[in-house]
């Protein structure tokens, strides 16, 4: 079954100072203050260290080793803000939505790949000298995507990042109960328990669908430490839910929304 996790307190509505008809300001890492993302990372990583899935309260991490860090969010550069703003804009055309979303996903994938296990390798160059490089055994890595509309974008981004990676699929049914989704279908690699697994989804809202997917992987012999979550856009509440349920997960996020108001509609990714 789905592991239970504490429901976090509501983060509240974004205040509007100009009345009910004023445009709502989206509370995100890239459109407001990047320090918010750092605070979310700190609190989620504190849960990972304390293992406190009951209260979800942050602890002082000033004296903790950096190896405890399990959540990474992309730096809020101007380039990232441009990508994010384009994805949120109601006027963005379908083709541009797909292009920029795939670009954002590839940026997050790159940060996740950087933390896979590379081995030293001496490479002979055209100049006749040896280069002290590294190599990644792609056969020791696989990917699993959550099935939804636009899944081909994830496949393309994965193939452009790791050309020979094998990709499995999990279908989560969240229609019956948003707080207790269940896996309807899973096609996974036979030796997945022996691999590093990139678990890819488009967004995290409540976090419950991804928790259900992680439960499927653990049921097939994977450990929390072997699973690397890759998601372009996430909501704070969902991240805290996932961290409370699985403190051992590594999670890589593109941008964090303080709240979710359907600002980004994943249905826009569908062909």
C-alpha positions as CSV (number, residue, x, y, z in Angstrom):
1,X,0.0,0.0,0.0
2,X,0.9,3.6,-0.1
3,X,3.1,4.7,2.7
4,X,1.4,7.1,5.0
5,X,2.8,10.6,5.3
6,X,1.8,13.6,7.4
7,X,-0.3,16.3,5.7
8,X,1.6,19.5,5.9
9,X,0.0,22.8,6.9
10,X,-1.5,24.9,4.1
11,X,0.9,27.5,2.8
12,X,-1.9,30.1,2.4
13,X,-3.1,32.1,-0.5
14,X,-1.0,34.6,-2.4
15,X,-2.1,38.0,-1.2
16,X,-3.3,40.6,-3.6
17,X,-3.1,44.2,-2.5
18,X,-5.2,45.7,-5.3
19,X,-8.5,43.9,-4.7
20,X,-10.1,40.8,-6.2
21,X,-9.8,41.9,-9.8
22,X,-6.0,42.5,-9.7
23,X,-3.7,40.0,-11.5
24,X,-2.5,37.3,-9.1
25,X,1.3,37.2,-8.5
26,X,2.6,33.6,-8.8
27,X,4.6,32.5,-5.9
28,X,7.6,30.7,-7.3
29,X,11.3,30.5,-6.9
30,X,12.1,32.2,-10.2
31,X,9.4,34.9,-10.3
32,X,9.9,36.2,-6.8
33,X,12.9,35.4,-4.6
34,X,15.4,32.6,-5.1
35,X,15.9,32.5,-1.3
36,X,12.5,30.8,-1.1
37,X,13.9,27.8,-3.0
38,X,16.9,27.7,-0.7
39,X,14.5,27.6,2.3
40,X,12.5,24.7,0.8
41,X,15.7,22.8,0.1
42,X,16.9,23.4,3.7
43,X,13.6,22.2,5.2
44,X,13.3,19.1,3.0
45,X,16.9,18.1,3.6
46,X,16.4,18.6,7.3
47,X,13.6,16.1,7.2
48,X,15.9,13.7,5.3
49,X,18.5,14.0,8.1
50,X,16.1,13.8,11.0
51,X,13.9,11.1,9.5
52,X,11.0,12.9,11.1
53,X,8.1,11.9,9.0
54,X,5.6,12.6,11.8
55,X,6.1,16.3,12.3
56,X,7.9,17.3,9.2
57,X,9.7,20.0,11.2
58,X,13.0,21.4,10.1
59,X,16.1,20.9,12.3
60,X,19.3,22.9,12.5
61,X,21.5,21.7,9.6
62,X,24.4,24.1,10.2
63,X,26.7,21.3,11.5
64,X,25.6,18.5,9.2
65,X,27.7,17.0,6.4
66,X,26.8,18.0,2.8
67,X,26.3,14.3,2.1
68,X,22.9,14.6,3.8
69,X,21.6,16.9,1.1
70,X,19.0,15.1,-0.9
71,X,17.1,17.9,-2.7
72,X,18.5,20.0,-5.4
73,X,16.8,22.9,-7.2
74,X,18.2,24.7,-10.3
75,X,19.7,28.1,-9.7
76,X,17.3,30.8,-10.6
77,X,19.3,32.3,-13.5
78,X,17.8,34.7,-16.1
79,X,17.8,31.8,-18.6
80,X,15.7,29.6,-16.2
81,X,13.3,32.5,-15.5
82,X,12.9,32.9,-19.3
83,X,12.0,29.2,-19.7
84,X,9.7,29.2,-16.8
85,X,7.9,32.4,-17.7
86,X,7.4,31.0,-21.3
87,X,5.8,27.8,-19.9
88,X,3.5,29.8,-17.6
89,X,2.4,32.3,-20.2
90,X,-1.2,31.7,-21.5
91,X,-0.1,33.1,-24.9
92,X,2.6,30.5,-25.5
93,X,2.0,28.3,-28.5
94,X,1.8,24.5,-28.3
95,X,5.1,23.9,-30.1
96,X,6.9,26.4,-27.9
97,X,5.4,24.8,-24.8
98,X,6.9,21.4,-25.8
99,X,10.2,22.9,-26.8
100,X,10.8,24.8,-23.6
101,X,9.5,22.1,-21.3
102,X,11.9,19.6,-22.9
103,X,14.7,22.1,-22.5
104,X,13.8,22.5,-18.8
105,X,13.6,18.7,-18.3
106,X,17.0,18.3,-19.9
107,X,18.5,20.9,-17.5
108,X,17.2,19.0,-14.5
109,X,18.3,15.6,-15.9
110,X,21.8,17.0,-16.3
111,X,22.0,17.8,-12.6
112,X,20.8,14.3,-11.8
113,X,23.3,12.7,-14.1
114,X,26.1,14.6,-12.5
115,X,25.4,12.7,-9.3
116,X,25.4,9.2,-10.8
117,X,28.4,6.9,-10.3
118,X,31.2,7.7,-12.8
119,X,34.4,5.7,-13.0
120,X,37.9,7.0,-14.0
121,X,38.9,6.3,-17.6
122,X,42.0,7.2,-19.5
123,X,41.2,8.4,-23.0
124,X,43.8,8.5,-25.8
125,X,43.4,11.8,-27.8
126,X,44.2,12.7,-31.4
127,X,47.3,14.4,-30.2
128,X,48.7,11.2,-28.9
129,X,48.4,12.0,-25.2
130,X,46.2,10.5,-22.5
131,X,43.3,12.4,-21.1
132,X,42.3,11.5,-17.5
133,X,38.5,11.3,-18.1
134,X,35.6,9.5,-16.6
135,X,32.9,7.1,-17.9
136,X,29.4,6.3,-17.0
137,X,28.2,2.7,-17.5
138,X,24.7,3.4,-18.9
139,X,23.8,-0.3,-18.6
140,X,23.8,0.3,-14.8
141,X,21.3,3.1,-15.1
142,X,17.6,3.0,-16.2
143,X,14.7,5.4,-16.3
144,X,11.1,5.1,-15.3
145,X,8.4,7.6,-16.3
146,X,5.0,8.2,-15.0
147,X,2.6,7.7,-17.9
148,X,0.5,10.7,-18.8
149,X,-0.1,12.9,-21.9
150,X,3.1,14.2,-23.5
151,X,5.2,11.3,-22.2
152,X,7.1,11.4,-25.5
153,X,8.8,14.6,-24.3
154,X,10.3,12.7,-21.4
155,X,11.5,10.0,-23.7
156,X,13.1,12.5,-26.1
157,X,14.9,14.3,-23.2
158,X,16.1,11.0,-21.8
159,X,17.5,9.8,-25.1
160,X,19.2,13.1,-25.8
161,X,20.9,12.9,-22.3
162,X,21.6,9.2,-22.1
163,X,21.4,7.7,-25.5
164,X,21.2,4.0,-24.6
165,X,19.2,4.2,-21.4
166,X,16.3,1.8,-21.0
167,X,12.9,3.3,-20.1
168,X,10.1,1.7,-18.0
169,X,6.7,3.0,-17.3
170,X,4.2,3.3,-14.3
171,X,0.6,4.3,-14.7
172,X,-0.9,5.8,-11.5
173,X,-4.7,6.0,-11.0
174,X,-5.4,9.2,-9.0
175,X,-9.0,9.4,-10.0
176,X,-10.6,7.5,-7.1
177,X,-8.8,9.3,-4.3
178,X,-6.2,12.1,-4.6
179,X,-4.9,11.1,-1.2
180,X,-4.6,7.3,-2.0
181,X,-3.7,6.8,-5.6
182,X,-2.8,3.3,-6.8
183,X,-0.7,1.8,-9.6
184,X,-2.8,0.4,-12.4
185,X,0.1,-0.7,-14.7
186,X,3.9,-1.1,-14.5
187,X,6.3,-2.2,-17.1
188,X,9.8,-2.2,-15.5
189,X,13.2,-3.6,-16.3
190,X,13.7,-7.1,-15.0
191,X,17.0,-6.2,-13.2
192,X,15.8,-2.8,-12.0
193,X,16.7,-3.6,-8.4
194,X,20.4,-3.7,-9.5
195,X,20.3,-0.3,-11.2
196,X,20.3,3.3,-10.4
197,X,16.8,4.5,-11.3
198,X,15.9,7.9,-12.7
199,X,12.2,8.4,-11.8
200,X,10.8,11.1,-14.1
201,X,7.5,13.0,-13.9
202,X,6.3,16.3,-15.3
203,X,5.2,18.0,-12.0
204,X,4.7,17.4,-8.3
205,X,1.5,18.8,-6.8
206,X,0.3,16.8,-3.7
207,X,3.2,14.4,-4.1
208,X,0.9,11.4,-3.6
209,X,1.2,10.0,-7.2
210,X,5.0,10.0,-7.0
211,X,4.9,8.4,-3.5
212,X,2.8,5.6,-5.1
213,X,5.3,5.2,-7.9
214,X,8.2,5.0,-5.4
215,X,6.2,2.3,-3.6
216,X,6.0,0.3,-6.8
217,X,9.8,0.6,-7.3
218,X,10.5,-0.5,-3.8
219,X,8.1,-3.4,-4.3
220,X,10.3,-4.5,-7.2
221,X,13.4,-4.5,-5.0
222,X,14.7,-1.0,-5.4
223,X,16.0,1.0,-2.4
224,X,15.3,4.7,-1.7
225,X,19.0,5.4,-2.1
226,X,19.0,3.9,-5.6
227,X,16.1,6.1,-6.8
228,X,16.7,9.6,-8.2
229,X,13.6,11.7,-8.8
230,X,13.7,14.1,-11.7
231,X,10.8,16.7,-12.0
232,X,10.9,20.1,-13.8
233,X,8.2,21.8,-11.7
234,X,7.1,21.1,-8.1
235,X,4.9,22.4,-5.4
236,X,6.3,23.0,-1.9
237,X,3.6,20.9,-0.2
238,X,4.2,17.9,-2.4
239,X,7.9,18.0,-1.9
240,X,7.5,18.0,1.9
241,X,5.1,15.1,1.6
242,X,7.6,13.1,-0.4
243,X,10.5,13.9,1.8
244,X,8.5,12.9,4.9
245,X,7.5,9.5,3.3
246,X,10.9,8.7,1.8
247,X,13.8,10.6,3.5
248,X,16.4,8.6,1.5
249,X,15.3,9.8,-2.0
250,X,17.4,12.1,-4.1
251,X,15.2,14.7,-5.7
252,X,16.1,17.1,-8.5
253,X,13.7,19.9,-9.3
254,X,13.7,22.7,-11.9
255,X,11.5,25.3,-10.2
256,X,9.4,25.3,-7.0
257,X,5.9,26.8,-6.7
258,X,4.9,27.9,-3.2
259,X,1.3,27.1,-4.1
260,X,-0.4,25.3,-7.1
261,X,-3.1,27.2,-8.9
262,X,-3.0,25.3,-12.2
263,X,-0.6,28.0,-13.4
264,X,1.1,25.2,-15.4
265,X,-1.4,22.8,-17.1
266,X,0.3,19.6,-18.0
267,X,-2.4,18.9,-20.6
268,X,-0.7,21.6,-22.7
269,X,2.1,19.1,-23.2
270,X,-0.1,16.6,-25.1
271,X,0.3,16.2,-28.8
